[in-house]
Amino acid sequence: MTAPALDWPHAIHRARAEAPFLCRSLDRLPALAALLETGRIEDALAAARTAGAGETDAAIALRRERLALAIALAIGDLAGALPLARVMAELSAFADRALDTAITAAMRRRVPDAEPKGFSAIALGKHGAGELNYSSDIDPILLYDPDILPRRDRDDPADAAQRIARTIVELLGAVTAEGYVFRVDLRLRPAAEVTPLALPFIAAITHYESSALAWERAAYIRARPAAGDVVAGQAFLDAIRPFVWRRSLDFGAIAEIGRLTTRIRDHYAGGQQVGPGYDLKRGRGGIREVEFFAQTHQLIHGGRNPALRQRGTRAALDALAAAGIIAADDAVLLGQSYDRLRTLEHRLQMIADQQTHSLPTDPAQLDAVARLEGLPSGAALVKELAGISEAVGSRFDTLIATYAPTGAVPVTVRPLELELAGLGFADPAPLAARIESWENGQYRALRTAEARGAFARLRTTLLGALAAAPDPERALLRWEGLLAGLPSAINVFQLLEARPALLGVVMRVLAHAPTLADELARRSDLLDTLIDRTAFDLPGSTESLAAELRCGEPGDDYQCLLDAVRRKVGEWRFALGVQLIECEAGECWRDPLDVAAALSRLAEAAITVLADAAQGEFVRPHGRIAGSDLVILGLGRLGGAALTHASDLDLVFLFSGDHTGESDGARPLGSTLYFNRLTQRVIAALSAPTAAGALYEVDVRLRPSGAQGPIAVSLDSFARYQREDAWTWEHMALCRARPLHGSVGDRAALAAIIAEVLHRPREPVKLRDDVLAMRAEMALHKPPAGPLDVKLARGGLVDLEFLVHYLQLRERVALDPDLGRAVDGLAAAGLLPPALRAAHDLLARLLVVVRLVAPDGRYPPEASRAIVARACGLADWQGLLAAVLAARCGIATCWHSVFGEELEIQE
């Protein structure tokens, strides 16, 4: 598509005819006008940036630069040579330069040659986002460090800082014969009505950590250090990042944005409807509503997803769409509407260089704005704006109605006993007394008036969800457990009030999944993971998960990484568990086998990230050993990529290179001691509880020589042990082994060792006797926990594993760590019936679900049985029991065919 031709003469003609400010300015700067008439926009911009060169008075130099830049940008914009983003970026960059110049000049009035150390200007709003408009003011926060602020010896630091701040405001904002630079508004500083113009860094940090208001969080979404001591400014923003980007959702803050929007609409009621006088910034469907639309979603999700922490409005909308939080079509529509509104806002401001956002009420002036933009009339402009306003306004209305209902919502409280009876509870009187006790001091989470008010608004919805739960009493007990574990319930109640559908999910979790319910009681913020549909997507590849786990905050240390990995893994595991029990229209969201594979990818990613991090910490004092690296082998269900929510990690730690080597650090260690200590660090990284909780249990008993052997051995020692000393059961374990961590070459070397061991010829009789003896010993000491323990029950998954591994070792075929694919391979070789794959899949699905719904291996409550059956692909509970019995009998039949031994199958 060919870009439209640029029309410089017409742009200048429109500027002179319709914009008095542009007309006067072109006359004042004829050399610049000549450059623009010939379309030399970059030369014009370069000339504008140096318009104040040679002038020693900073105030005069900045005003001259500002005027020249305003003309060059306006004509370049009107001619179509400069896109909106470029115009806003140029204006914002000039604001940075102007602030920096003003700070330096203010300091040097009393301390000649001073550098702007210890005094920072934090840009907020459109300035922070790099989106300043044509005639914008700026809203910096001015901060200083009293210990390093340049000042005279006799000056008090606070007095010196206020003197600098007043000089900045005067230097930039005073209107002189040369014009002005920027109007400076310092009212966004903490407690502006009582605080000085510039604050110490520590005072500002204390304010934001303890008493800041919700709108201040939104303001800091777009904050950046703009001028002065930029390093100190960034350190300040890093310090308050937890205030701005909270991991737990704060629907109170979101509701405050909704109330703020309502107040703005009410206050500017005259400019809400599109027509003469319409306020492009504050009117319904205007600029601010696009910005608030993006910022509201950023406040909700940005604490958990750093990719959403974009300062620019268009960038934020695009990031929200990329994350699946808003529709891609909405991002495009709102982004294009925003650009158009901002362009028209610029036209309004070009006419008289005034900070106005409202369409003129005079028809002739409205027509002039339209003609400046190239439109035929004011009526055409109003018609275009009407469509934009409706499209934006309707989307913002929906957002606020969803997340932040405004105003006081009347709460109709019926007598509780009557309400419970109406919901179908059989014995409402004792239940009413029980619920009333919640608010009478039983739970600390409900001891504040605010918490009780939030609960009152939620109560009817909560009771309805309890009544609809498959097992109301079970759900009620676990709800009380959740309340007991919460230090404060306000945020949970506000979240559930804002998202009523989520309450149904919570009740199903409480009723069906004790494992998830216990986790929710420990971490109520896990609810945050379920607020959008991406919670029901499977996690991506191991590589993408590892990349996300590594994505921390700037300045995070090792301990922060340990906590972050535990939080993120816990959130993914919780969401995967919810997918298993959340059924709709009789169909489950997710195949348990897909969940098992996803849990395995998640564990593998955590191993990779934490092993690398632990090694990075270990290398600092001890250095590295040339030619040697850590290698981690996964076995069991991890090796087979089939973890459940209850699985531990079976790991073997190895190292490459010569075992006689020594590290090159300040505290050198020999190879064996080096890698054994490093292994202990990695195990601790994976298993030690931190402030964020536990992660995995790590089992290293499958290492060479078991508990008697070192935790880590060299690859050569591992190969020698497997060839000369390993027991049959250890070779069976290798059938499900998979190298997980290490260099590509080391993992290939380990895979080759395993392949060589598994392909060794074996004496069939001894192999058979060893396998049967091991299974008999296991059956004696580890009986099934209950009727649904399809792992240990005879004819269950352990019997299938023994059967498969025996055939793999005897025949040296189908050596795949994935048990299902191994069954397929043995079936293809004619060693097992093909139908055995279906038996494996059914029992494997059931094991994954049972670990959540009935972790004790016993039959779950009646209400939960349908979920278990549907998750396993069966229509009902009885059908599931029949299918499980048939699968076990099929495995027993194969066992008898291969080993000549009968298995007793108990129903």
Buried (B, 14 or more C-beta within 10 A) or exposed (E): EEEEEEBBEEBBEBBBEBBBBBBBBBEBBEEBBEBBBEBBBEBBBEBBBEBBEEBEEBBBBBBBBBBBBBBBBBBBBBBBBBEBBBBBBBBBBBBBBBBBBBBBBBBBEBBEEBBBBBBBBBBBBBBBBBBBBBBBBBBBBBBBBBEEBBBEEEBEBBEBBBBBBBBBBEBBBEEEEBBBBBBBBBEBBBEEEEBBBBBBBEBBBBBBEEEBEBEBBBBBBBBBBBBBBBEBBBBBBEBBBEBBBBEBBBBBBBBBBBBBBBEBBEEBEEBBBBBBBBBBBBBBBBBBBBBBBBBBBBBBBBBBBBEBBBBBBBBBBBBBBEBEBBEEEBBEBBBEBBBBBBBBBBBBBBBEBEBBBBBBEEEEBBBBBBBBBEBEEBEEBBEBBBEBBEBBBEBBBEBBEEBBBBEEEEEEEEEBBEBBBEBEBEEBEEBBEEBEEBBEEBBBBBBEEEBBEBBEBBBBBBBBBBBBBBBBEBBBBBBBBBBEBBEBBBBBBBBBBBBEEBBBBBBBBBBBBBBBBBBBBEBBBBBBBBBBEBBBBBBEEBEEBBEBBBEBBEEEEEEBBBBBBBBBBBBBBBBBBBBBBBBEEEEBBBBBBBBBBBBBBBBBBBBBBBBBBBBEBBBEEBBBBEEBBBBBBBBBBBBBBBBBBBBBBBBBBBBBBBBEBBBEBEEBBBBBBBBBBBBBBBBBBBBEEBEBBEBBEBBBEBBBEEEEBBBBBBBBBBBBBBEEEBEBBBBBBBBBBBBBBBEEEBBEBBBEBBEEBBEEEBEEEEBBEBBBEBBEEBBEEEEBBBBBBBBBBBBBBBBBBBBBBBBBBBBBBBBBBBBBBBBBBBBEEEBBBEEBBBBBBBBBBBBBBBBBBBBEBEBBBEBBBBBBBBBBBBEEBEEBBEBBBBBBBBBBBBBEEBBEEEBEBEE
